[in-house]
Amino acid sequence: MDRDSLERELGAAFGGTDRAQRVVARQARDLADAGKIEAELGFELTVDAVIDNLEDAPDEYDLAERWNWWLDSLELSHGGYNRFRVRPEAVKD
């Protein structure tokens, strides 16, 4: 997964600060590199897959909240995803 492409697509789809886009993209890249999604859910974590999953979050959520909402769902169903969450202080300017 190309992190720069993901940053651009996250901004286009959900807005947010440049910092939030960088942090979420970095966590998504780490998640992709870990191979958990592919191993446990059977699909490659691509830019489109990230965008599609974050679109399911409540509309009022910002980018980091959307990411954490998805990760919380994965944590509940499979475990081992908390390490990819975004800490709120990491996205503050």
Rosetta constraint file for C-alpha pairs under 8 A:
AtomPair CA 1 CA 6 HARMONIC 7.73 0.50
AtomPair CA 1 CA 29 HARMONIC 6.52 0.50
AtomPair CA 1 CA 32 HARMONIC 7.19 0.50
AtomPair CA 1 CA 45 HARMONIC 7.30 0.50
AtomPair CA 1 CA 46 HARMONIC 5.57 0.50
AtomPair CA 1 CA 47 HARMONIC 6.52 0.50
AtomPair CA 2 CA 6 HARMONIC 6.32 0.50
AtomPair CA 2 CA 29 HARMONIC 7.83 0.50
AtomPair CA 2 CA 47 HARMONIC 7.63 0.50
AtomPair CA 3 CA 7 HARMONIC 6.13 0.50
AtomPair CA 3 CA 25 HARMONIC 5.72 0.50
AtomPair CA 3 CA 26 HARMONIC 6.81 0.50
AtomPair CA 3 CA 29 HARMONIC 6.47 0.50
AtomPair CA 4 CA 8 HARMONIC 6.38 0.50
AtomPair CA 4 CA 25 HARMONIC 7.89 0.50
AtomPair CA 5 CA 9 HARMONIC 6.17 0.50
AtomPair CA 5 CA 47 HARMONIC 7.32 0.50
AtomPair CA 6 CA 10 HARMONIC 5.91 0.50
AtomPair CA 6 CA 25 HARMONIC 6.01 0.50
AtomPair CA 6 CA 47 HARMONIC 5.40 0.50
AtomPair CA 7 CA 11 HARMONIC 6.24 0.50
AtomPair CA 7 CA 21 HARMONIC 5.26 0.50
AtomPair CA 7 CA 22 HARMONIC 6.08 0.50
AtomPair CA 7 CA 24 HARMONIC 7.97 0.50
AtomPair CA 7 CA 25 HARMONIC 5.71 0.50
AtomPair CA 8 CA 12 HARMONIC 6.21 0.50
AtomPair CA 8 CA 21 HARMONIC 7.92 0.50
AtomPair CA 9 CA 13 HARMONIC 6.00 0.50
AtomPair CA 9 CA 47 HARMONIC 7.56 0.50
AtomPair CA 9 CA 51 HARMONIC 7.58 0.50
AtomPair CA 10 CA 14 HARMONIC 5.67 0.50
AtomPair CA 10 CA 15 HARMONIC 6.76 0.50
AtomPair CA 10 CA 21 HARMONIC 6.34 0.50
AtomPair CA 10 CA 51 HARMONIC 6.89 0.50
AtomPair CA 10 CA 63 HARMONIC 7.74 0.50
AtomPair CA 11 CA 15 HARMONIC 4.27 0.50
AtomPair CA 11 CA 16 HARMONIC 6.28 0.50
AtomPair CA 11 CA 17 HARMONIC 7.94 0.50
AtomPair CA 11 CA 18 HARMONIC 7.84 0.50
AtomPair CA 11 CA 21 HARMONIC 6.47 0.50
AtomPair CA 13 CA 51 HARMONIC 7.49 0.50
AtomPair CA 14 CA 62 HARMONIC 7.12 0.50
AtomPair CA 14 CA 63 HARMONIC 5.99 0.50
AtomPair CA 15 CA 62 HARMONIC 7.89 0.50
AtomPair CA 15 CA 63 HARMONIC 7.09 0.50
AtomPair CA 16 CA 20 HARMONIC 6.14 0.50
AtomPair CA 16 CA 21 HARMONIC 6.64 0.50
AtomPair CA 16 CA 62 HARMONIC 6.78 0.50
AtomPair CA 16 CA 63 HARMONIC 6.04 0.50
AtomPair CA 17 CA 21 HARMONIC 6.29 0.50
AtomPair CA 17 CA 91 HARMONIC 7.93 0.50
AtomPair CA 18 CA 22 HARMONIC 6.17 0.50
AtomPair CA 19 CA 23 HARMONIC 6.13 0.50
AtomPair CA 19 CA 91 HARMONIC 5.77 0.50
AtomPair CA 19 CA 92 HARMONIC 7.62 0.50
AtomPair CA 19 CA 93 HARMONIC 7.23 0.50
AtomPair CA 20 CA 24 HARMONIC 6.06 0.50
AtomPair CA 20 CA 63 HARMONIC 6.97 0.50
AtomPair CA 20 CA 64 HARMONIC 6.51 0.50
AtomPair CA 20 CA 90 HARMONIC 7.80 0.50
AtomPair CA 20 CA 91 HARMONIC 4.80 0.50
AtomPair CA 20 CA 92 HARMONIC 7.71 0.50
AtomPair CA 21 CA 25 HARMONIC 5.97 0.50
AtomPair CA 21 CA 63 HARMONIC 7.48 0.50
AtomPair CA 22 CA 26 HARMONIC 6.02 0.50
AtomPair CA 23 CA 27 HARMONIC 6.26 0.50
AtomPair CA 23 CA 86 HARMONIC 7.25 0.50
AtomPair CA 23 CA 90 HARMONIC 7.29 0.50
AtomPair CA 23 CA 91 HARMONIC 6.84 0.50
AtomPair CA 24 CA 28 HARMONIC 6.07 0.50
AtomPair CA 24 CA 63 HARMONIC 7.80 0.50
AtomPair CA 24 CA 64 HARMONIC 6.61 0.50
AtomPair CA 24 CA 67 HARMONIC 6.99 0.50
AtomPair CA 24 CA 86 HARMONIC 6.85 0.50
AtomPair CA 25 CA 29 HARMONIC 6.08 0.50
AtomPair CA 26 CA 30 HARMONIC 6.21 0.50
AtomPair CA 27 CA 31 HARMONIC 6.12 0.50
AtomPair CA 27 CA 84 HARMONIC 5.63 0.50
AtomPair CA 27 CA 85 HARMONIC 7.30 0.50
AtomPair CA 27 CA 86 HARMONIC 7.41 0.50
AtomPair CA 28 CA 32 HARMONIC 6.11 0.50
AtomPair CA 28 CA 50 HARMONIC 7.69 0.50
AtomPair CA 28 CA 84 HARMONIC 7.57 0.50
AtomPair CA 29 CA 33 HARMONIC 6.08 0.50
AtomPair CA 30 CA 34 HARMONIC 6.16 0.50
AtomPair CA 30 CA 84 HARMONIC 7.45 0.50
AtomPair CA 31 CA 35 HARMONIC 6.70 0.50
AtomPair CA 31 CA 36 HARMONIC 6.90 0.50
AtomPair CA 31 CA 37 HARMONIC 7.58 0.50
AtomPair CA 31 CA 84 HARMONIC 6.57 0.50
AtomPair CA 32 CA 36 HARMONIC 7.26 0.50
AtomPair CA 32 CA 37 HARMONIC 7.13 0.50
AtomPair CA 32 CA 44 HARMONIC 7.66 0.50
AtomPair CA 32 CA 45 HARMONIC 5.55 0.50
AtomPair CA 32 CA 46 HARMONIC 7.87 0.50
AtomPair CA 35 CA 39 HARMONIC 6.08 0.50
AtomPair CA 36 CA 40 HARMONIC 5.78 0.50
AtomPair CA 36 CA 41 HARMONIC 7.80 0.50
AtomPair CA 37 CA 41 HARMONIC 5.24 0.50
AtomPair CA 37 CA 42 HARMONIC 6.65 0.50
AtomPair CA 37 CA 43 HARMONIC 6.44 0.50
AtomPair CA 37 CA 44 HARMONIC 6.77 0.50
AtomPair CA 37 CA 45 HARMONIC 6.51 0.50
AtomPair CA 38 CA 42 HARMONIC 4.50 0.50
AtomPair CA 38 CA 43 HARMONIC 4.69 0.50
AtomPair CA 38 CA 44 HARMONIC 5.16 0.50
AtomPair CA 38 CA 45 HARMONIC 7.00 0.50
AtomPair CA 39 CA 43 HARMONIC 7.88 0.50
AtomPair CA 40 CA 78 HARMONIC 7.80 0.50
AtomPair CA 44 CA 49 HARMONIC 7.82 0.50
AtomPair CA 45 CA 49 HARMONIC 5.79 0.50
AtomPair CA 45 CA 50 HARMONIC 6.76 0.50
AtomPair CA 46 CA 50 HARMONIC 6.29 0.50
AtomPair CA 47 CA 51 HARMONIC 6.29 0.50
AtomPair CA 48 CA 52 HARMONIC 5.99 0.50
AtomPair CA 49 CA 53 HARMONIC 6.16 0.50
AtomPair CA 50 CA 54 HARMONIC 6.15 0.50
AtomPair CA 51 CA 55 HARMONIC 6.13 0.50
AtomPair CA 52 CA 56 HARMONIC 7.06 0.50
AtomPair CA 53 CA 57 HARMONIC 7.60 0.50
AtomPair CA 53 CA 70 HARMONIC 6.89 0.50
AtomPair CA 54 CA 66 HARMONIC 5.53 0.50
AtomPair CA 54 CA 67 HARMONIC 6.25 0.50
AtomPair CA 54 CA 70 HARMONIC 6.57 0.50
AtomPair CA 55 CA 66 HARMONIC 7.87 0.50
AtomPair CA 57 CA 61 HARMONIC 7.00 0.50
AtomPair CA 57 CA 66 HARMONIC 5.46 0.50
AtomPair CA 57 CA 69 HARMONIC 6.56 0.50
AtomPair CA 57 CA 70 HARMONIC 7.18 0.50
AtomPair CA 58 CA 66 HARMONIC 7.51 0.50
AtomPair CA 61 CA 65 HARMONIC 5.45 0.50
AtomPair CA 61 CA 66 HARMONIC 5.74 0.50
AtomPair CA 62 CA 66 HARMONIC 6.10 0.50
AtomPair CA 63 CA 67 HARMONIC 6.29 0.50
AtomPair CA 64 CA 68 HARMONIC 6.18 0.50
AtomPair CA 64 CA 86 HARMONIC 6.40 0.50
AtomPair CA 64 CA 88 HARMONIC 7.52 0.50
AtomPair CA 64 CA 91 HARMONIC 7.53 0.50
AtomPair CA 65 CA 69 HARMONIC 5.91 0.50
AtomPair CA 66 CA 70 HARMONIC 6.33 0.50
AtomPair CA 67 CA 71 HARMONIC 6.24 0.50
AtomPair CA 67 CA 85 HARMONIC 7.33 0.50
AtomPair CA 67 CA 86 HARMONIC 7.46 0.50
AtomPair CA 68 CA 72 HARMONIC 5.86 0.50
AtomPair CA 68 CA 85 HARMONIC 5.51 0.50
AtomPair CA 68 CA 86 HARMONIC 6.44 0.50
AtomPair CA 69 CA 73 HARMONIC 6.39 0.50
AtomPair CA 70 CA 74 HARMONIC 6.39 0.50
AtomPair CA 71 CA 75 HARMONIC 6.00 0.50
AtomPair CA 71 CA 81 HARMONIC 6.05 0.50
AtomPair CA 71 CA 82 HARMONIC 6.87 0.50
AtomPair CA 71 CA 84 HARMONIC 7.32 0.50
AtomPair CA 71 CA 85 HARMONIC 6.43 0.50
AtomPair CA 72 CA 76 HARMONIC 6.17 0.50
AtomPair CA 72 CA 81 HARMONIC 7.44 0.50
AtomPair CA 72 CA 82 HARMONIC 7.22 0.50
AtomPair CA 73 CA 77 HARMONIC 6.28 0.50
AtomPair CA 74 CA 78 HARMONIC 5.68 0.50
AtomPair CA 74 CA 79 HARMONIC 6.63 0.50
AtomPair CA 74 CA 81 HARMONIC 6.37 0.50
AtomPair CA 75 CA 79 HARMONIC 4.17 0.50
AtomPair CA 75 CA 80 HARMONIC 6.00 0.50
AtomPair CA 75 CA 81 HARMONIC 5.02 0.50
AtomPair CA 75 CA 82 HARMONIC 6.38 0.50
AtomPair CA 81 CA 85 HARMONIC 7.25 0.50
AtomPair CA 86 CA 90 HARMONIC 6.86 0.50
AtomPair CA 86 CA 91 HARMONIC 7.85 0.50
AtomPair CA 87 CA 91 HARMONIC 7.33 0.50
AtomPair CA 88 CA 92 HARMONIC 6.84 0.50
